[in-house]
Amino acid sequence: MGLNCVGEETFEAYQIKIKTIVRQLLGGEKHLVIWGAGENGNRFMRYCAAIHVPVRCFVDNNPALWGTERWDIPIISPAELGGMEAAVVLISFPSAKVVQEVAAQIEGAPHGGVSAKPFFDDSLFYLLQNTACGREETAAEVITSMYRAVHDNTYLCMEMLVSKPMTTKCNLRCKYCMLRIPYLKTRQDEPLEEILANIERTLEIVDSIKTLDVSGGETFLYCDLIPFLNELKKYSRIFSINLVTNGTIVPDDAVFEAMKNSNIVLKISDYGEVSKNISKLEKKCEEKDIPCFVQSSSWFDLSPHQGLNYSQDELQKIFDCCTLKDNCIRNWDGIIYRCGFQRVWGDAGLVDDVDRIKQDGIDLNDRSDDRALKKRLKEYLTTTVPFEICKYCRGNTAPIPRAIQL
């Protein structure tokens, strides 16, 4: 959201203010500063480079980083930010809780310091990206979401949505594949019309989606990939689209052309030696001005376990420490799951009480009362109550080597 830029002014006045800031950033009159010099800071720095918005510096709370550089960009302290002229801050953290904590720190800065600087969450990048690519309708939707998130408690913007895997075809056989694709008897492409219908139904309930992840299997093996991307670009209320790949395949130029001048970002998974074409993909994206990012997250053995017999406190800890519940929200055949394993483990017959586990989701196929359904979905996306599936999970406790092949 617009954080400190959202005041008591009318939407029209707010819109003018934000459009002015964006124009100044794109024109070089104001300077973009990213708060957070970690992986997410690097990601947004690279995204902005692709749309030709340079990052002047990083701000970080770690004193050991002050006065150093990362990726050839200086890192400064929060106190130094106060003396910068014409700075606009993008808070790069993925957690809404951490964003609010940083916002509170900025707001608490001495008068005349950081508090005078406009600062935003990741919405700022989506606004810059869509504006730079001439996607005026989507840029307007981003501004609307930033304003209404503060002034309208009925507004529902999904931070992240992962569509049902577009294909179960994959050129890898990862032993600990979270979707268990190597263990499937058949591999197939999902019908394009069905994937789009699920996305459209989601947009009938929610007001907007910040980021849509589309993945497989391996996305570059999907037979209808280019038509799919062309259709996705038509949705003005989806602010950014992550096309996820395992870094092994460099597709034809036609695929890169479909990604150009749009709100599509290439998200490249780094599986070590297995992902042998990462540098080629990065070079292609740089040539085409396509934002891309290499993600090298840890892998965990997240197979289900029977008889864990957690206490309620232990179960709550598993839930509280889980990152998937907020970063892997899936629409699977019209049902929203905060944990994709609710469907994967159930369909594979790996857990008991399958019917009860599948109830921990919101069925968008129920069209009896969309207003009530929206309310239920909003509550579901923010609940702090563990799910039934948590009883079978050991959580992110035992890292394993990435992409071990069968």
C-alpha positions as CSV (number, residue, x, y, z in Angstrom):
1,M,0.0,0.0,0.0
2,G,1.0,3.7,-0.1
3,L,2.0,3.6,3.6
4,N,2.8,7.2,4.6
5,C,1.5,8.6,1.3
6,V,-2.1,7.6,2.2
7,G,-3.7,10.4,4.1
8,E,-7.2,11.8,4.6
9,E,-7.3,13.3,1.1
10,T,-9.8,12.3,-1.5
11,F,-8.9,9.5,-3.9
12,E,-8.6,12.0,-6.7
13,A,-6.0,14.0,-4.8
14,Y,-4.1,10.9,-3.8
15,Q,-4.0,9.7,-7.4
16,I,-2.5,12.9,-8.6
17,K,0.2,12.8,-5.8
18,I,1.2,9.2,-6.6
19,K,1.2,9.7,-10.4
20,T,3.5,12.7,-9.8
21,I,5.9,10.6,-7.7
22,V,6.0,7.9,-10.4
23,R,6.6,10.4,-13.2
24,Q,9.4,11.9,-11.2
25,L,11.0,8.5,-10.6
26,L,10.7,7.5,-14.2
27,G,12.1,10.9,-15.3
28,G,15.0,10.9,-12.8
29,E,13.7,13.8,-10.8
30,K,13.4,11.6,-7.7
31,H,15.7,8.8,-6.6
32,L,14.7,5.3,-5.7
33,V,16.0,3.9,-2.4
34,I,15.4,0.3,-1.4
35,W,15.1,-0.5,2.3
36,G,16.7,-3.9,2.9
37,A,20.0,-5.1,1.3
38,G,19.2,-8.8,1.3
39,E,17.8,-11.1,-1.3
40,N,14.5,-9.2,-1.8
41,G,16.4,-5.9,-2.1
42,N,18.5,-7.4,-4.8
43,R,15.4,-8.7,-6.5
44,F,13.7,-5.3,-6.7
45,M,16.9,-3.7,-7.7
46,R,17.2,-6.0,-10.7
47,Y,13.5,-5.6,-11.5
48,C,13.9,-1.8,-11.5
49,A,17.0,-2.0,-13.7
50,A,15.0,-3.8,-16.3
51,I,12.5,-0.9,-16.6
52,H,15.4,1.6,-16.4
53,V,14.8,3.0,-12.9
54,P,18.2,3.0,-11.2
55,V,18.5,2.4,-7.4
56,R,20.5,5.1,-5.7
57,C,21.3,3.1,-2.6
58,F,20.1,0.6,-0.1
59,V,19.1,1.3,3.5
60,D,19.7,-1.4,6.1
61,N,19.5,-1.7,9.9
62,N,22.6,-3.8,10.0
63,P,25.6,-1.5,11.1
64,A,28.1,-4.0,9.6
65,L,26.8,-3.1,6.1
66,W,26.9,0.7,6.4
67,G,29.5,2.2,4.1
68,T,29.8,-0.9,2.0
69,E,28.4,-1.9,-1.4
70,R,26.4,-4.7,-2.7
71,W,25.9,-5.3,-6.4
72,D,27.8,-2.0,-6.9
73,I,25.2,0.0,-5.0
74,P,26.1,1.7,-1.7
75,I,24.4,0.8,1.6
76,I,23.6,3.5,4.1
77,S,22.2,3.8,7.6
78,P,18.6,4.9,8.3
79,A,20.0,8.1,9.8
80,E,21.8,8.9,6.5
81,L,18.5,8.6,4.6
82,G,17.2,11.6,6.5
83,G,19.7,13.9,4.7
84,M,18.9,12.7,1.2
85,E,17.0,15.0,-1.1
86,A,14.3,13.7,-3.5
87,A,14.4,10.1,-2.2
88,V,11.5,7.7,-2.5
89,V,11.7,4.5,-0.4
90,L,10.6,1.0,-1.4
91,I,10.5,-1.4,1.6
92,S,11.5,-4.7,0.1
93,F,10.5,-7.2,2.7
94,P,7.9,-9.9,1.7
95,S,6.3,-10.1,5.2
96,A,3.6,-7.6,5.8
97,K,4.5,-7.7,9.5
98,V,8.1,-6.6,8.8
99,V,6.9,-3.9,6.4
100,Q,4.8,-2.5,9.1
101,E,7.7,-2.6,11.6
102,V,10.0,-0.8,9.1
103,A,7.2,1.7,8.4
104,A,6.9,2.4,12.2
105,Q,10.7,2.9,12.4
106,I,10.6,5.4,9.5
107,E,7.6,7.2,11.0
108,G,9.5,7.5,14.3
109,A,12.5,9.2,12.8
110,P,13.3,12.7,14.0
111,H,11.5,15.6,12.4
112,G,13.1,16.6,9.2
113,G,14.6,13.2,8.7
114,V,13.2,10.0,7.1
115,S,9.6,10.8,7.9
116,A,9.6,13.5,5.2
117,K,10.3,10.8,2.5
118,P,7.5,9.0,0.7
119,F,7.7,5.3,1.3
120,F,5.9,2.3,-0.1
121,D,5.8,-1.5,0.0
122,D,6.3,-3.6,-3.1
123,S,3.2,-1.9,-4.7
124,L,5.6,0.8,-5.8
125,F,7.5,-1.6,-8.2
126,Y,4.3,-2.9,-9.7
127,L,3.2,0.7,-10.3
128,L,6.5,1.6,-11.9
129,Q,6.5,-1.6,-14.0
130,N,3.0,-1.2,-15.4
131,T,3.5,2.6,-16.0
132,A,6.8,2.1,-17.8
133,C,5.2,-0.6,-20.0
134,G,2.3,1.6,-20.9
135,R,-0.2,-0.6,-18.9
136,E,-2.2,2.4,-17.8
137,E,-5.3,0.4,-16.7
138,T,-3.3,-1.8,-14.4
139,A,-1.3,1.1,-13.0
140,A,-4.6,2.8,-12.1
141,E,-5.7,-0.4,-10.4
142,V,-2.5,-0.5,-8.3
143,I,-3.2,3.1,-7.1
144,T,-6.8,2.2,-6.3
145,S,-5.6,-0.8,-4.2
146,M,-3.1,1.3,-2.3
147,Y,-5.8,3.8,-1.4
148,R,-8.6,1.4,-0.7
149,A,-6.5,-0.9,1.4
150,V,-6.4,1.9,4.0
151,H,-9.8,3.5,3.5
152,D,-12.1,0.5,2.7
153,N,-12.1,-2.5,5.0
154,T,-14.1,-4.5,2.4
155,Y,-11.3,-4.3,-0.1
156,L,-9.5,-7.6,-0.7
157,C,-6.1,-7.7,-2.4
158,M,-4.5,-11.1,-2.5
159,E,-0.7,-10.7,-1.9
160,M,0.1,-13.9,-3.8
161,L,-1.8,-16.5,-5.8
162,V,-0.3,-19.6,-7.4
163,S,-2.4,-21.1,-10.2
164,K,-2.9,-24.8,-10.6
165,P,0.2,-26.3,-12.3
166,M,-0.1,-25.5,-16.0
167,T,1.7,-28.8,-16.7
168,T,3.0,-31.8,-14.9
169,K,5.6,-32.3,-17.7
170,C,9.0,-31.8,-16.3
171,N,12.6,-32.5,-17.5
172,L,13.7,-33.1,-13.9
173,R,12.9,-36.0,-11.5
174,C,13.3,-34.3,-8.1
175,K,13.0,-36.8,-5.2
176,Y,11.5,-34.2,-2.9
177,C,9.3,-32.4,-5.5
178,M,6.6,-30.6,-3.5
179,L,4.0,-31.5,-6.1
180,R,5.3,-35.1,-6.3
181,I,5.4,-34.9,-10.0
182,P,8.0,-37.7,-10.5
183,Y,5.6,-40.1,-8.8
184,L,2.7,-39.4,-11.1
185,K,1.6,-42.2,-13.5
186,T,0.9,-39.7,-16.3
187,R,2.1,-36.2,-17.2
188,Q,-0.2,-33.8,-18.9
189,D,-0.9,-30.2,-19.8
190,E,-3.9,-28.5,-18.1
191,P,-6.4,-27.1,-20.6
192,L,-5.8,-23.4,-21.0
193,E,-9.5,-22.6,-20.7
194,E,-9.7,-24.3,-17.2
195,I,-6.7,-22.5,-15.8
196,L,-8.1,-19.1,-17.0
197,A,-11.6,-19.9,-15.7
198,N,-10.1,-20.5,-12.2
199,I,-8.3,-17.2,-12.3
200,E,-11.3,-15.3,-13.6
201,R,-13.4,-16.8,-10.8
202,T,-10.9,-15.7,-8.3
203,L,-11.1,-12.1,-9.7
204,E,-14.9,-12.3,-9.3
205,I,-14.3,-12.6,-5.5
206,V,-11.2,-10.6,-4.8
207,D,-10.6,-7.0,-5.9
208,S,-7.0,-7.5,-7.1
209,I,-4.1,-9.9,-7.0
210,K,-0.6,-8.4,-6.4
211,T,1.4,-11.4,-7.8
212,L,0.3,-14.4,-9.8
213,D,2.7,-17.3,-9.9
214,V,2.4,-19.6,-12.9
215,S,4.4,-22.8,-12.7
216,G,4.6,-26.5,-13.5
217,G,6.2,-28.9,-13.8
218,E,8.5,-27.0,-16.1
219,T,6.6,-24.0,-17.5
220,F,8.6,-23.9,-20.7
221,L,7.3,-27.3,-21.6
222,Y,3.6,-26.2,-21.6
223,C,2.2,-26.5,-25.1
224,D,0.0,-23.3,-24.8
225,L,2.5,-21.1,-23.0
226,I,2.5,-18.1,-25.4
227,P,-1.4,-18.0,-25.7
228,F,-1.5,-18.4,-21.9
229,L,0.8,-15.4,-21.3
230,N,-1.0,-13.3,-23.8
231,E,-4.3,-14.0,-22.0
232,L,-2.9,-13.3,-18.6
233,K,-1.6,-9.9,-19.7
234,K,-5.3,-8.8,-20.3
235,Y,-6.2,-9.0,-16.6
236,S,-5.7,-5.4,-15.4
237,R,-6.4,-6.4,-11.7
238,I,-3.3,-8.7,-11.7
239,F,-0.4,-6.4,-11.0
240,S,2.5,-8.7,-11.7
241,I,2.9,-12.2,-13.1
242,N,5.8,-14.5,-12.1
243,L,6.7,-17.1,-14.7
244,V,8.6,-19.8,-12.8
245,T,11.2,-22.0,-14.4
246,N,13.8,-24.4,-13.2
247,G,16.7,-22.8,-15.1
248,T,17.3,-25.7,-17.4
249,I,15.6,-24.7,-20.6
250,V,16.1,-21.6,-22.8
251,P,12.9,-21.2,-24.9
252,D,12.5,-19.8,-28.3
253,D,12.7,-16.0,-28.8
254,A,8.9,-16.0,-29.3
255,V,8.4,-16.8,-25.6
256,F,10.6,-13.8,-24.6
257,E,8.7,-11.6,-27.1
258,A,5.5,-12.6,-25.3
259,M,7.0,-11.5,-22.0
260,K,8.3,-8.1,-23.3
261,N,6.7,-4.8,-22.4
262,S,4.4,-6.4,-19.9
263,N,4.0,-7.1,-16.2
264,I,5.6,-10.5,-16.5
265,V,8.7,-11.3,-14.4
266,L,10.8,-14.4,-15.0
267,K,11.4,-16.2,-11.7
268,I,14.3,-18.6,-12.1
269,S,14.8,-21.4,-9.5
270,D,18.4,-22.1,-8.7
271,Y,18.9,-25.8,-8.2
272,G,22.7,-25.7,-8.3
273,E,24.4,-27.8,-11.0
274,V,21.0,-28.9,-12.3
275,S,20.0,-25.4,-13.4
276,K,22.6,-25.1,-16.1
277,N,21.1,-22.4,-18.1
278,I,20.6,-19.6,-15.6
279,S,23.2,-17.3,-17.0
280,K,21.7,-17.7,-20.5
281,L,18.2,-16.9,-19.3
282,E,19.5,-13.8,-17.4
283,K,21.3,-12.6,-20.5
284,K,18.1,-13.1,-22.6
285,C,16.0,-11.2,-20.1
286,E,18.6,-8.3,-20.0
287,E,18.5,-8.1,-23.8
288,K,14.7,-7.9,-23.8
289,D,14.3,-5.6,-20.8
290,I,12.4,-8.4,-19.0
291,P,12.6,-8.3,-15.1
292,C,14.0,-11.6,-13.8
293,F,15.3,-12.9,-10.5
294,V,17.2,-16.1,-9.4
295,Q,15.7,-17.7,-6.3
296,S,17.9,-20.1,-4.4
297,S,15.6,-21.0,-1.5
298,S,16.4,-23.9,0.8
299,W,14.6,-27.2,0.2
300,F,13.1,-29.2,3.0
301,D,11.7,-32.8,3.3
302,L,8.1,-31.8,3.4
303,S,6.6,-35.3,3.0
304,P,3.8,-36.2,5.4
305,H,4.3,-38.0,8.6
306,Q,1.8,-40.0,10.6
307,G,1.6,-40.1,14.4
308,L,3.4,-36.9,15.2
309,N,0.9,-36.2,18.0
310,Y,1.6,-32.6,18.5
311,S,0.4,-30.7,21.5
312,Q,-1.7,-27.6,20.6
313,D,1.3,-25.3,21.4
314,E,3.6,-27.4,19.2
315,L,1.0,-27.3,16.4
316,Q,0.7,-23.5,16.7
317,K,4.5,-23.2,16.4
318,I,4.5,-25.2,13.2
319,F,1.9,-22.9,11.8
320,D,3.4,-19.7,13.0
321,C,6.9,-20.6,11.5
322,C,5.5,-21.8,8.2
323,T,6.3,-19.5,5.2
324,L,4.2,-21.5,2.7
325,K,0.9,-20.5,4.2
326,D,1.4,-16.9,2.9
327,N,3.6,-17.4,-0.1
328,C,2.1,-20.5,-1.8
329,I,-1.7,-19.8,-1.7
330,R,-3.1,-21.9,-4.5
331,N,-6.2,-22.0,-6.6
332,W,-6.6,-25.7,-7.3
333,D,-9.7,-26.5,-9.4
334,G,-11.5,-23.5,-8.0
335,I,-10.6,-24.1,-4.3
336,I,-8.2,-21.7,-2.5
337,Y,-5.7,-23.5,-0.3
338,R,-3.2,-21.7,1.9
339,C,-1.2,-24.9,1.9
340,G,-0.8,-26.7,-1.4
341,F,-0.1,-29.9,0.4
342,Q,-3.7,-30.1,1.4
343,R,-4.4,-31.1,-2.2
344,V,-1.2,-32.8,-3.1
345,W,-1.0,-35.2,-0.1
346,G,-4.7,-35.8,-0.2
347,D,-4.8,-36.7,-4.0
348,A,-1.8,-38.9,-3.5
349,G,-3.5,-40.8,-0.7
350,L,-0.6,-40.1,1.7
351,V,-2.7,-38.9,4.6
352,D,-5.7,-39.9,6.6
353,D,-8.9,-37.8,6.9
354,V,-8.6,-36.6,3.4
355,D,-12.1,-35.1,3.3
356,R,-11.5,-33.2,6.5
357,I,-8.2,-31.9,5.3
358,K,-9.7,-30.6,2.0
359,Q,-12.2,-28.7,4.0
360,D,-9.4,-26.3,5.1
361,G,-9.9,-24.3,2.0
362,I,-12.4,-21.9,0.4
363,D,-14.5,-23.3,-2.5
364,L,-15.0,-20.6,-5.1
365,N,-17.2,-23.0,-7.0
366,D,-19.9,-22.1,-4.4
367,R,-21.8,-19.3,-6.2
368,S,-24.7,-19.0,-3.7
369,D,-23.5,-15.8,-2.1
370,D,-20.3,-14.1,-3.4
371,R,-20.3,-11.3,-0.8
372,A,-20.3,-13.9,2.0
373,L,-17.7,-15.9,0.2
374,K,-15.5,-12.9,-0.1
375,K,-15.8,-12.3,3.7
376,R,-14.9,-15.9,4.4
377,L,-11.9,-15.8,2.0
378,K,-10.6,-12.6,3.7
379,E,-10.9,-14.3,7.1
380,Y,-9.2,-17.5,5.8
381,L,-6.2,-15.6,4.3
382,T,-5.5,-13.9,7.7
383,T,-6.4,-16.7,10.2
384,T,-3.8,-17.7,12.8
385,V,-5.5,-21.0,13.5
386,P,-3.5,-24.1,12.4
387,F,-5.0,-26.3,9.6
388,E,-5.7,-30.0,9.8
389,I,-2.7,-30.6,7.4
390,C,-0.3,-29.1,9.9
391,K,-0.7,-32.3,12.0
392,Y,1.2,-34.2,9.4
393,C,4.0,-31.7,8.8
394,R,7.4,-31.3,10.5
395,G,7.8,-27.8,9.2
396,N,10.9,-26.1,7.8
397,T,13.2,-27.8,10.2
398,A,15.5,-30.0,8.2
399,P,17.1,-28.5,5.1
400,I,18.2,-30.9,2.4
401,P,20.2,-30.5,-0.8
402,R,18.2,-28.9,-3.6
403,A,16.7,-31.0,-6.5
404,I,18.1,-34.4,-5.6
405,Q,17.4,-36.5,-8.7
406,L,15.8,-39.9,-8.6
